[in-house]
Every structure is written in C-alpha cells, then in structure tokens.
C-alpha cells in the first residue's frame, strides 16, 4: 500500500522509484535450531517463499525486486486492505514473473488481519515483504519475526516513538533467531552515493560543517472519498495525507535524505527545532504543505531540512553538504553525485563526479538480503532504520509543537498517533475523523502536545 509508483501518489519531482551481531550464544543457537527448521537458512538450491503484504506500487516493485534476485524464489501469498489493489498487483507480477508467481485464490487475503494469513503461509523461513502504510510496520514486523520469517520492511518504520521501540525490540528478537531484516532506505545501497560519501569521509571537502536535506515539489495528491469507500478505507487510500498513517511529509517523504545527511556526519542529531504549516493547501486532510527544521549534531554542527509540496515553486530533491574546504551535492534524487572545491558549485569547480553506469539500488538492497539468507550471513538493518525514523519523528515533533525537542525526549515519548491500532478491523472507525465541515484536525504549533498522549491534533 506504500504506493510510490502509483500515479495517484506521484510527486512532480523525481519519484521514489526514479528508488548487528550474529545470534547471541551457542546454547541459544542450539535451542533455536530445535524450533526453526533448516529452511530458515535457505540453501542455494532451495526455493525461498515470499509473501507480499501491501500490494500498492511500492509493494509490487519490491516483490519484483525479490523475484529478480539470484536463486529460486516464489511469491505464494499476498495481502492488502483493498481486494482490487491485490488483484492489480497480482496481474502485474504474473505477467512479468509467470514461473515465479503461484498465488492461488485461497492465498489472497484482504482486510486488516490479512497480514497474519499471508505470513502464516510462508512461515517459518520465508521472506515477508512489508509495504503497507508506515503506521502498520511495527505490528507486521513483530508478527513476521514471531513466526520465524525474514523481513524486507519498506520505509518508514513507524510513525511514533512507541512504534519505533517496538521495531527495535522485534529487531533484537530477529537477531536472537538469526533472521535477516532489510529496511527500505535504499540510498544506503547506492554505489554512486557510497563512493561520494567515502570520499567525504576521506577528507575531500574537509570537516563537514553543515548539511541541507531537501524535498521540494508539487502537491501531494489527494483522492476524494467515494460513496463505496468507508472513512477508514478513504484514509488508508490517501495515507500520505494523514499523520497517523504516514507520520507526516517530513518523515514519509524526506526520510531518505535526512538519513543520508546523518550518514555523511556519522552521527545522529541530539535536538531539533522547526516550523511548518498549511499555507496554500486546501484538500481536507492533515498535511502541512511546508516544513523547515534545524537539527543539531553532538559536535554542534547543523542539519537543515526543508520539505515543501506546492504548485509553481522551486523544486529540488537531494542533499547539499558544506565542509571546511569544499562542498557536495548528493543524496536520493541525485543520480550523479558531485564534489566541489569551495562552495561555488559550478562546473569548473567539480573535483569528482560519479560517471559509472546507472545503479539500481532498489534491486541491490534485495540482492543483499537474499544473499545473506542463502549464505547465512549476519544481516539486520533494524536499529539504523529505527534511528532514521526517529530523526523524522523528532523533526515533526519540533515543527508541530514549535518547541525544541531533544533526541532523548523523542525516544522516550509515549505519544501514540493511533492507540490500539492492532485492534482495528475493516469496519472500525479511524483514529481521527472529519468535523461537521469535513475538516480534519491539523497540528497547531504552541498548542499541539508531542511528548504526552495526543489530543485531537496529535
């Protein structure tokens, strides 16, 4: 359902598709071996079963990547809130991977509990591809790990601190079970970007002083509610537009380049302050249409994040880095990273530019996951993905409250955007509802509480 390639959720700037240790002790490993079949450590000759949970454009693309990895794979189960979306995804994948798709009617599951049935169909030892709206990610990862499945989890990895803590706990459990978990921050597996950041870490631009992360493009699409769709279904269909489902534009859309800046710095921020609001957006949803957040790193240097989705405004998707003797342009949205002498980023000042072949980092992140499964290599990206999520949540907290929020406060927050989420059914009312005028609660800086249980604007 994370429909990054769905035309109804496509930004006017480049779209997302144009995107720890081993098991603890020997005794623990021996005990696990008695309950987890050898299929968990799939040998090269064994077919790895796959379940797709969330059949939107991003999920369909991720399933295609998984089916394109070396070695035998088979998609055997699918789940989605919408039956029509599942059928569309199945048709797409069956046409492209006819011999690798075997999803009979009784393995197609619809509804909010459908994830359990799809994961049960491949457990243990299969790979669960989890690509529903981010609010559901902690619940789904927990269940997959409890059933002994490996996981590919799309970003974002939660929408609030309690959810992130659940993700981290599930990652620790996966570690104990020797299960592999990959996260959909595919920029971390981009060869052009890795080459650029290695050069920065080697000193090509001197000490990193300031980072800027941008996601600037046209409006996030909104689909009006139709009579045949419940209020819950309407919000899930438009999950980019509702905070309880996507964690806001700052987290949902900007997480890649926030994470890249933290990678450049080799650090996570300790605090943030910022602002945002609805300046021109009139669609009945919860979205701010602009954000500006200033993060502080432990050494006092800063990361500035800007997010905007408005018509007829300057567009840019990438990161700009300033060091003590040079600068760089890189990140998600920048296919050919560049490093400059000084700060005037003109062609004559380029000292390095990636000139290799185009690199499919979406495919590479799946290749790495399936290689780790087949060769039983350690592979667990949970903690890093969780921290990147907290960066986005920290920025949202700061912008929506108008306060300076520390990393420790964000991590310790008990705010849940959708309490009791696992108890929702297709007949349930959503956590937020429109008022008599069809308007939804929108965060108000200076009024909205972000560190305690949320009020209506939470």
C-alpha positions as CSV (number, residue, x, y, z in Angstrom):
1,X,0.0,0.0,0.0
2,X,3.0,2.3,0.1
3,X,2.1,3.5,-3.4
4,X,5.3,5.3,-4.5
5,X,4.8,4.2,-8.1
6,X,1.0,4.7,-8.2
7,X,0.2,7.7,-10.5
8,X,-2.2,9.0,-7.9
9,X,0.7,9.3,-5.4
10,X,3.4,10.5,-7.7
11,X,5.3,13.7,-6.9
12,X,6.1,16.2,-9.6
13,X,9.8,15.9,-8.8
14,X,11.6,12.6,-9.4
15,X,9.6,9.8,-7.8
16,X,10.8,7.3,-5.3
17,X,11.2,4.7,-8.0
18,X,13.3,7.0,-10.3
19,X,14.4,4.2,-5.9
20,X,24.4,-6.3,14.2
21,X,25.9,-9.1,15.5
22,X,25.1,-12.8,14.9
23,X,22.9,-14.9,17.2
24,X,24.0,-14.4,20.8
25,X,25.3,-17.6,22.4
26,X,25.9,-21.1,21.1
27,X,23.5,-22.6,23.6
28,X,20.8,-20.2,22.5
29,X,21.5,-21.1,18.9
30,X,21.2,-24.8,19.6
31,X,17.9,-24.3,21.3
32,X,16.6,-22.2,18.3
33,X,17.7,-24.9,15.9
34,X,15.2,-27.2,17.5
35,X,12.3,-24.9,16.8
36,X,13.3,-23.2,13.5
37,X,13.6,-25.6,10.5
38,X,16.6,-25.6,8.3
39,X,14.6,-23.7,5.7
40,X,15.3,-20.5,7.6
41,X,18.8,-20.8,6.4
42,X,17.8,-21.4,2.8
43,X,20.5,-23.3,0.8
44,X,21.2,-22.1,-2.7
45,X,19.2,-24.9,-4.2
46,X,16.1,-24.2,-2.1
47,X,13.2,-22.0,-3.3
48,X,12.6,-19.1,-0.9
49,X,8.9,-18.5,-0.4
50,X,7.7,-14.8,-0.4
51,X,4.6,-13.1,1.0
52,X,3.7,-9.6,-0.1
53,X,1.9,-7.6,2.5
54,X,0.8,-4.3,0.9
55,X,0.2,-4.5,-2.8
56,X,0.5,-0.9,-4.0
57,X,3.1,0.3,-6.4
58,X,6.0,0.2,-3.9
59,X,5.0,-3.3,-2.8
60,X,4.6,-4.6,-6.3
61,X,8.0,-3.1,-7.2
62,X,9.6,-4.6,-4.1
63,X,8.1,-8.0,-4.9
64,X,9.5,-7.8,-8.4
65,X,13.0,-7.0,-6.9
66,X,12.8,-10.0,-4.6
67,X,11.8,-12.3,-7.5
68,X,14.7,-10.9,-9.5
69,X,17.4,-12.0,-7.0
70,X,19.8,-14.8,-7.8
71,X,18.5,-18.2,-6.8
72,X,15.0,-19.8,-6.9
73,X,12.2,-17.7,-5.4
74,X,8.4,-17.9,-5.5
75,X,5.6,-15.5,-4.5
76,X,3.0,-17.7,-2.8
77,X,0.8,-15.3,-0.7
78,X,-0.5,-11.7,-0.9
79,X,-2.4,-9.4,1.4
80,X,-3.9,-5.9,1.2
81,X,-6.7,-3.8,2.6
82,X,-8.2,-3.5,-0.9
83,X,-9.0,-6.6,-3.0
84,X,-8.8,-4.6,-6.2
85,X,-5.3,-3.5,-5.4
86,X,-4.2,-7.0,-4.7
87,X,-5.6,-8.2,-8.0
88,X,-3.9,-5.5,-9.9
89,X,-0.6,-6.3,-8.3
90,X,-1.0,-10.0,-8.9
91,X,-1.8,-9.4,-12.6
92,X,1.3,-7.2,-12.9
93,X,3.7,-9.6,-11.2
94,X,2.2,-12.7,-13.0
95,X,2.9,-11.1,-16.4
96,X,6.5,-10.3,-15.5
97,X,7.4,-13.4,-13.5
98,X,5.0,-16.1,-14.7
99,X,7.1,-19.0,-13.4
100,X,7.7,-17.4,-10.0
101,X,4.2,-16.4,-9.1
102,X,1.9,-19.0,-7.6
103,X,-0.8,-17.3,-5.5
104,X,-4.0,-19.3,-5.7
105,X,-7.2,-17.8,-4.6
106,X,-7.0,-19.2,-1.1
107,X,-3.7,-17.4,-0.6
108,X,-5.0,-13.9,-1.4
109,X,-6.0,-12.2,1.8
110,X,-8.0,-9.0,2.2
111,X,-8.5,-6.9,5.3
112,X,-6.5,-5.5,8.2
113,X,-5.8,-9.0,9.6
114,X,-4.7,-10.3,6.1
115,X,-1.0,-9.9,7.0
116,X,-1.3,-12.7,9.5
117,X,-2.6,-15.2,7.0
118,X,-0.1,-14.2,4.3
119,X,2.8,-14.5,6.7
120,X,1.5,-17.8,8.1
121,X,1.6,-19.1,4.5
122,X,5.4,-18.8,4.3
123,X,6.4,-19.4,7.9
124,X,9.0,-20.3,9.0
125,X,11.9,-19.4,6.7
126,X,10.1,-17.3,4.1
127,X,10.5,-13.6,3.3
128,X,7.8,-11.2,4.3
129,X,7.8,-8.0,2.2
130,X,6.0,-5.4,4.3
131,X,5.0,-2.4,2.3
132,X,1.7,-1.1,3.9
133,X,1.4,2.4,5.3
134,X,4.1,3.0,7.9
135,X,1.7,3.0,10.9
136,X,1.3,-0.8,10.5
137,X,5.0,-1.6,10.1
138,X,5.8,-2.3,13.8
139,X,2.8,-4.7,14.1
140,X,3.7,-6.5,10.9
141,X,7.4,-6.8,11.6
142,X,6.7,-8.2,15.1
143,X,4.4,-10.9,13.7
144,X,6.8,-11.9,10.9
145,X,9.7,-12.3,13.4
146,X,7.5,-14.2,15.8
147,X,6.7,-16.7,13.0
148,X,10.4,-17.1,12.1
149,X,10.3,-15.2,8.8
150,X,12.9,-12.9,7.3
151,X,11.8,-9.4,6.5
152,X,12.0,-6.7,4.0
153,X,10.4,-3.6,5.5
154,X,9.7,-0.5,3.5
155,X,10.3,2.9,5.0
156,X,9.1,4.5,7.1
157,X,9.4,2.1,10.0
158,X,6.8,3.5,12.3
159,X,5.1,6.9,12.9
160,X,5.8,7.5,16.6
161,X,8.3,6.6,19.3
162,X,6.3,3.7,20.8
163,X,6.2,2.1,17.3
164,X,9.9,2.6,16.8
165,X,10.6,1.0,20.1
166,X,8.5,-2.0,19.0
167,X,10.5,-2.2,15.8
168,X,13.8,-2.1,17.7
169,X,12.6,-4.9,20.0
170,X,11.5,-7.0,17.1
171,X,14.9,-6.5,15.5
172,X,16.6,-7.7,18.7
173,X,14.4,-10.8,18.6
174,X,15.3,-11.4,14.9
175,X,18.9,-11.2,15.9
176,X,18.4,-13.9,18.5
177,X,16.6,-16.1,15.9
178,X,19.2,-15.4,13.3
179,X,16.6,-13.9,11.0
180,X,17.6,-11.3,8.4
181,X,15.9,-7.9,8.2
182,X,16.4,-5.3,5.4
183,X,15.0,-1.8,5.5
184,X,13.9,0.2,2.5
185,X,16.4,3.0,2.9
186,X,17.8,2.0,-0.5
187,X,20.2,5.0,-0.7
188,X,22.4,3.2,1.8
189,X,22.9,0.6,-1.0
190,X,23.6,3.1,-3.8
191,X,27.1,2.7,-5.3
192,X,27.3,6.3,-6.6
193,X,26.3,7.6,-3.2
194,X,28.6,5.3,-1.3
195,X,31.5,6.4,-3.5
196,X,30.7,10.1,-2.8
197,X,30.4,9.6,1.0
198,X,33.6,7.5,1.2
199,X,35.4,10.5,-0.4
200,X,33.8,12.9,2.1
201,X,34.8,10.6,5.0
202,X,38.3,10.5,3.5
203,X,38.5,14.3,3.7
204,X,37.8,15.5,0.2
205,X,35.8,18.5,1.5
206,X,37.4,18.8,4.9
207,X,35.4,18.6,8.1
208,X,31.7,18.5,7.5
209,X,30.2,21.7,8.8
210,X,26.6,21.9,7.5
211,X,24.1,19.6,5.7
212,X,20.9,20.6,3.9
213,X,18.2,18.0,3.1
214,X,15.5,18.9,0.6
215,X,12.3,17.5,-0.8
216,X,10.6,20.3,-2.8
217,X,8.0,19.6,-5.5
218,X,4.3,19.8,-6.4
219,X,1.4,19.0,-4.2
220,X,0.9,15.5,-2.7
221,X,-2.2,14.1,-4.5
222,X,-5.4,13.6,-2.7
223,X,-8.3,11.3,-3.8
224,X,-11.7,12.5,-2.7
225,X,-13.8,10.0,-0.8
226,X,-16.2,8.0,-2.9
227,X,-19.5,6.5,-1.6
228,X,-18.3,2.9,-1.9
229,X,-15.4,3.5,0.5
230,X,-15.5,3.7,4.3
231,X,-13.9,6.5,6.2
232,X,-11.1,4.2,7.2
233,X,-10.6,3.0,3.7
234,X,-10.6,6.6,2.4
235,X,-7.8,7.5,4.8
236,X,-5.8,4.4,4.1
237,X,-6.1,5.0,0.3
238,X,-4.8,8.5,1.0
239,X,-2.3,7.5,3.7
240,X,0.3,10.1,2.5
241,X,-2.2,12.7,3.7
242,X,-2.9,11.5,7.3
243,X,-0.4,11.8,10.1
244,X,-1.5,8.7,12.0
245,X,-0.7,6.6,8.9
246,X,2.4,8.3,7.4
247,X,4.0,10.3,10.2
248,X,3.8,13.5,8.1
249,X,5.5,14.6,4.9
250,X,8.7,15.3,6.8
251,X,9.1,11.6,7.8
252,X,7.3,9.9,4.9
253,X,8.9,11.8,2.0
254,X,12.1,13.3,3.4
255,X,13.5,10.3,5.4
256,X,15.9,9.2,2.7
257,X,17.8,12.5,2.6
258,X,17.7,13.0,6.4
259,X,19.3,9.6,6.7
260,X,21.9,10.4,4.1
261,X,22.9,13.5,6.0
262,X,23.3,11.5,9.2
263,X,25.4,9.0,7.2
264,X,27.6,11.9,5.9
265,X,28.1,13.1,9.5
266,X,28.5,9.6,11.0
267,X,26.1,10.9,13.8
268,X,22.5,11.3,14.8
269,X,21.1,14.6,15.9
270,X,20.7,15.5,19.6
271,X,17.9,18.0,19.2
272,X,15.7,19.9,16.7
273,X,13.6,23.0,16.4
274,X,11.5,24.0,13.5
275,X,8.3,25.2,11.9
276,X,5.7,24.4,9.3
277,X,2.1,24.9,8.3
278,X,-0.7,24.8,5.7
279,X,-0.1,27.9,3.6
280,X,-1.9,27.1,0.3
281,X,-3.2,23.5,0.7
282,X,-7.0,23.3,0.7
283,X,-7.5,19.5,0.5
284,X,-9.4,18.1,3.5
285,X,-6.5,16.2,5.2
286,X,-3.8,16.8,7.9
287,X,-0.8,17.7,5.8
288,X,1.4,20.7,6.4
289,X,2.4,21.9,2.9
290,X,5.8,23.2,4.1
291,X,8.4,22.3,6.8
292,X,11.7,23.8,7.9
293,X,13.6,22.0,10.7
294,X,17.0,22.7,12.1
295,X,18.8,19.7,13.7
296,X,21.9,19.9,15.9
297,X,24.5,17.2,15.9
298,X,26.6,16.3,19.0
299,X,29.5,18.4,17.8
300,X,27.3,21.5,17.4
301,X,27.1,21.4,13.6
302,X,23.7,21.6,11.9
303,X,21.4,19.8,9.5
304,X,18.7,21.9,7.9
305,X,15.7,20.1,6.4
306,X,13.2,21.7,4.0
307,X,10.1,20.0,2.8
308,X,7.5,21.6,0.6
309,X,4.8,20.4,-1.8
310,X,3.3,23.4,-3.5
311,X,2.5,24.4,-7.1
312,X,4.7,26.8,-9.0
313,X,7.6,26.8,-6.6
314,X,11.3,25.9,-6.8
315,X,11.9,22.2,-6.9
316,X,14.8,20.2,-5.6
317,X,15.3,16.6,-4.3
318,X,18.7,16.0,-2.8
319,X,21.3,17.0,-0.2
320,X,23.9,19.8,-0.2
321,X,26.9,19.3,2.1
322,X,29.4,22.0,3.1
323,X,32.8,21.1,4.6
324,X,35.7,23.2,5.7
325,X,37.3,23.3,2.3
326,X,34.6,22.2,-0.2
327,X,31.1,21.0,-0.8
328,X,29.0,18.3,-2.4
329,X,25.6,17.6,-4.0
330,X,24.3,14.1,-3.4
331,X,21.6,12.0,-1.9
332,X,18.3,10.5,-3.0
333,X,17.2,12.3,-6.2
334,X,20.8,12.9,-7.3
335,X,21.9,10.2,-9.8
336,X,25.4,11.5,-10.3
337,X,26.8,12.9,-7.0
338,X,29.3,15.7,-7.3
339,X,32.1,17.1,-5.1
340,X,33.4,20.6,-5.5
341,X,36.3,22.6,-4.4
342,X,35.0,25.5,-2.3
343,X,31.3,26.4,-2.1
344,X,30.5,27.8,-5.5
345,X,29.0,24.8,-7.2
346,X,29.8,25.5,-10.8
347,X,31.2,23.0,-13.4
348,X,34.7,24.4,-13.3
349,X,34.8,23.7,-9.6
350,X,33.9,20.0,-9.8
351,X,36.7,17.8,-8.5
352,X,34.8,14.5,-8.6
353,X,31.6,13.2,-10.2
354,X,30.2,9.8,-10.4
355,X,30.4,8.6,-14.1
356,X,29.7,4.9,-13.8
357,X,26.7,3.2,-15.2
358,X,23.2,3.8,-13.7
359,X,22.8,1.8,-10.5
360,X,19.6,0.1,-9.3
361,X,19.8,0.5,-5.6
362,X,16.2,-0.9,-5.2
363,X,17.4,-4.2,-6.7
364,X,20.7,-4.2,-4.9
365,X,19.1,-4.0,-1.4
366,X,17.1,-7.1,-2.2
367,X,20.1,-8.9,-3.7
368,X,22.0,-8.3,-0.4
369,X,19.1,-9.5,1.7
370,X,18.6,-12.8,-0.3
371,X,22.3,-13.4,-0.4
372,X,22.5,-13.1,3.4
373,X,19.6,-15.6,3.7
374,X,21.1,-18.1,1.3
375,X,24.7,-17.8,2.7
376,X,23.6,-17.4,6.3
377,X,25.4,-14.1,6.7
378,X,24.5,-11.6,9.5
379,X,22.1,-9.0,8.1
380,X,19.9,-6.8,10.3
381,X,19.3,-3.2,9.5
382,X,16.6,-2.6,12.1
383,X,18.5,-0.4,14.5
384,X,19.8,2.0,11.8
385,X,16.4,2.2,10.2
386,X,14.7,2.9,13.6
387,X,17.1,5.7,14.3
388,X,16.5,7.3,10.9
389,X,12.8,7.1,11.7
390,X,13.3,8.9,15.0
391,X,15.1,11.7,13.0
392,X,12.0,12.3,11.1
393,X,9.7,12.0,14.1
394,X,12.0,14.4,16.1
395,X,11.6,17.0,13.3
396,X,7.9,16.6,13.2
397,X,7.6,17.0,16.9
398,X,9.6,20.2,16.8
399,X,7.7,21.7,13.8
400,X,4.3,20.8,15.1
401,X,4.8,21.9,18.6
402,X,7.0,24.9,18.0
403,X,9.4,23.7,20.7
404,X,13.0,22.5,20.9
405,X,12.8,18.7,21.3
406,X,15.8,16.6,22.3
407,X,16.6,13.1,20.9
408,X,16.1,11.6,24.4
409,X,12.7,13.3,24.7
410,X,11.6,12.0,21.3
411,X,12.8,8.4,22.0
412,X,11.1,8.4,25.4
413,X,7.8,9.9,24.2
414,X,4.6,7.9,24.9
415,X,2.6,9.6,22.2
416,X,0.8,7.2,20.0
417,X,-0.8,8.6,16.9
418,X,-3.2,5.6,16.7
419,X,-3.6,3.8,20.1
420,X,-4.9,0.2,19.8
421,X,-4.0,0.1,16.1
422,X,-3.8,-3.7,16.0
423,X,-7.4,-3.9,17.1
424,X,-8.8,-2.1,14.0
425,X,-11.0,-4.0,11.6
426,X,-12.3,-3.1,8.2
427,X,-15.5,-1.9,9.9
428,X,-13.7,0.2,12.5
429,X,-13.8,4.0,12.7
430,X,-10.3,5.5,12.1
431,X,-8.4,7.2,14.9
432,X,-9.3,10.7,13.6
433,X,-12.5,11.8,11.9
434,X,-13.6,14.9,10.0
435,X,-15.7,17.5,11.7
436,X,-19.1,18.7,10.6
437,X,-17.5,20.7,7.8
438,X,-15.4,17.8,6.5
439,X,-12.2,19.2,8.0
440,X,-9.6,17.0,9.9
441,X,-7.6,18.1,12.9
442,X,-4.3,19.8,12.0
443,X,-1.4,20.3,14.3
444,X,-1.0,23.8,15.8
445,X,2.4,25.0,16.9
446,X,2.3,26.2,20.5
447,X,-0.8,24.1,21.2
448,X,-0.2,20.6,20.0
449,X,1.4,18.3,22.6
450,X,4.0,15.9,21.2
451,X,5.5,14.3,24.3
452,X,2.4,13.1,26.1
453,X,-0.7,11.3,24.9
454,X,-2.1,13.2,21.9
455,X,-5.2,15.4,21.8
456,X,-7.2,15.8,18.7
457,X,-4.4,17.5,16.8
458,X,-1.8,15.0,18.0
